[in-house]
Amino acid sequence: MLKPWPAEAIWEQVYPLLHDFTVEVLPEIDSSNSELMRRARAGRHEPTLLVAERQTAGRGRMGRVWQSQPGDSLTFSISLPLAPKNWSGLSLAVGLSLAESLHPDVGLKWPNDLWFQDRKLGGILVEAASMGGRSQVVVGVGLNIRPRPAEGLSTAPAALTELLPELTASDGLACVALPLIQTLLAFESQGFAPLQSRFAARDVLQGRRVHTSDGQQGVALGVGPGGALRLQTELGVVDISSAEISVRPLA
């Protein structure tokens, strides 16, 4: 039996910050991000935390599929009216908030993956909608609670129960929800720069040789104040800012 979701407790925590905030838990949906993007495009701008116990068409970055079953994963999305001066580094800020809320050994792989022992622990998908002059951001999070099948993957995914054996999806949500919303609200006015040094402390790529999906190789030098990955190549230092480029450590 699944542990009850802490919807009321999270609402009480967030209400002082966002008076029109709502928390919803759905037993099944195609994608929590897709649902909140549909609402945003329809003109619904209320701050919302939407938890999906099971996703039938969950989406990751670059169109990757993220499937989830009740209890095995924590999948949720947050929709907020947000208008930062600079969107750069938002997914890094989200990842940092999650990692710091969960465990000291959770690392961050640019631009939006949580890692443990060089294996993916979770992912982030940030999308934005603009309607009628209003900007809405939808932040989707998928975290592996229990070990997931490794079929079709070069490396088996990591799971939070490797670090926190008693953790449930409900526990995970209770840990991360309020700090994540606080981070998003702070990002709107401050951007990524104040978080740069904290991200560096968990950066799993810094100092390692990496290759990118667009054919570059070099040594990762960390991230800049705007969230770009700095890469030392044979031709000099290159800043990579496109979230459509994936980066992997060289064996």
N, C-alpha and C positions, 0 to 999 in steps of 0.2 A: 504494500500500500504506500502511495506517495505521500510525503510529508506535506501538510497544508502550506500554501503560499502565503508569505507575510504581506499581503496586499494592504491591509489596513494599517499595519505598522509603518510601512514605507510611505503611505499617503500622509500619515501624521508627521513624519519626519520632513517631508518635502513641502507640505502645505504652507509653512511660514515663508518659503521662498517663492512658491508659485500657487496662488490661491485657487486657480482654475485647473489644477493638476488632477489627472485621473489615472487609476491603475486598472488594467484589464488583464484577465487570464483566460485564454481560449484553449480548449482541449485539442483543437486541430485547426490549422490554417495553411494556405499555400506558403506564405512567407510573411513574417511580421513586418519586415521592411516594405514589402509590396503593399500590404494593407494600409500602413501609415502614409505611404506615398500617394495611394489612391485618395485617402482622406484629405491630404494636403492639397492635392490638385482640385479637389471638390470644394475647397475653401474652408476646410475645418482646421483651425490653427491651435486648438487647445493643447497644452502640454500633456503628453500621454506616455505612459509606460505600458507597453503591450507585451505580455509573456505568451509564448506559444509552447504548449506542452509537446506538441508534435507538429513538425512542418513537412508538408508534402512536396514543396518546391522551394525550399530555402535557397538563398543565393549568397555566394561569397564574392570576393573581388574578381574582376575580369570574367564574370559569368560562370564561375565555378559553382557547382551544386553543393549545398550543405543540407544533409538530411539529419533529422533528429527524432529520437524516440523518447517517450516519457521516462524521465529519470536518468537517462544516459547522458544527456546534454542539457545545458542551460542556454536557451535561445530566447532573446528578447530584443525589442527595439524601443528607442526613446525618440519621440517627436517633440521638437521645441521650436518656437519662433525665435530665430537667431540671426543676427546680422553683424558678424564681425567685420572689421575693416580688412582683414586678411584671413582667408580660409586656410592658408598653408600651415601644415603641422597639426591639423585637427585630429586626424586619425592617430597620430603619435601621442597627443594629449589623452585621448580616450584609452589607448593601450597602457599608458603610464598609470592612469587612475586605476584601471582594473588590476594591473600587476601589484601596485602598492597595497591595494585592498585585500589581495588574496594571499600572497606568500612571498617572503624575501627571495626565494629561489626562482621565481617566475621571471624569465627574461623577455626582452623585446627585440623582435626582428623587423627592421624597417621594411615597409612603412606601416604595417598594421597586423602583425601576427604576434601572439604570445607563445613563447617557447619554454620548454624545460628539457635539459639535456639534449639539445639540438633536435628536438622533435616538436612538432606543432601542437600546442595546447589549446589554442583558440584563435579566432579571427574576428575582424571588424570590417563592416561595410558602412561607409558614410555616403549619404545621398542628400541632395538639396533640391527643393522645389521653390519656384518663385511664381506667385499668383497675385495679381492685383497690387503689385508693388510691395508685397510682403514676402519675406524669405523664411522658409521653413527647413530645418535640418532634421534628417532621420538617421539615427545612429543604430546600426544593427550589431549585435554581439552574439557570437556562438562560442561556447566553452565546453570542452569535453569534461564531463564529470567522471564517467566510468570509461575504461578502455574501449576503444572503437575498433571494428574490423580493419585490417590493413590491406584488403584486397585492392589491387590496382595501384597501390602506393609503394614508393621505393622505401619508405621508412614508416613504421607503425606510429600512429599519433600518440602523444602523451595524454595523460588524464590527471585531473586534479586530485583524485583519490590516491595517486602515488605520493603526493605531498601531504594530503589531509585525508586519511583513510575513512573518516566518519562523515565527510562532507556530502551533503545532498544538494540537488539543484536549488531547492528552496533556501538552504543555508547560503549558497553562493550568491543568490539574488539579494538576500538581506545584507550581505557584506558589501556589495559593489554599488547598489542603486543610488543611495544618497551621495556618496563621494563622486560618482560619475556625473550626476546632475550638477553638483557644485563646480566640478571641473569645467563642464560645458558653459555654465554661466560666467565663470571667470575668464574662459577663453574668449568670450565675446568682446571683452574690454581689454584684455592683456595679451592675447595671442599665445604663441608657443614659447617665445623667448624665455620667460621666467622658469620654464620647465626643462630647459635644455640640459642643465647639469644633472638633474634627477634622471632624465632619460639616459644620459651617458652611463650612469651607474648600473643600468640594466641592459645596455646595448650588447647583444650577443654577436654582432658583426664587427665591432670596432677592433682594429688591429689585425683582422683576418683577411686573407686573400679571398676575393669573391668574384663571381661572374654574373652578368646581367642578361636578361632575356633579349636585349637588343645588341648583344655581342661584345660588350665591354668586359675587361678584366682589370683587376687592380687590388689595392689594399684599402679597405674601408677605414676612413679617418673619423668616423662619427657623423653626427648631424649638426647642421648650422642652426643659427637662431630662428630661421624660418622653417626649419624641419626638413631641409634638403639633405640627402645623403651625400657626403663628400667622399670622392673616390680618387685615390692616387693612381693614375695610370702612367704608362710609359711616356705619354705626351703631356703630362701635367695633371693638375687637380681638376676634376670634373664634378660639378654639382648636379645631382640627379633629383629632380623634383616631381616627375610624373609618376603618379600612383599606378599607371598602366605598365610600368616596368617592374619586373620581379627580380629579386636578388637572392643568390644562394651562395653559401660558402663553397670554396673549392675543396675537393677531397684532399 
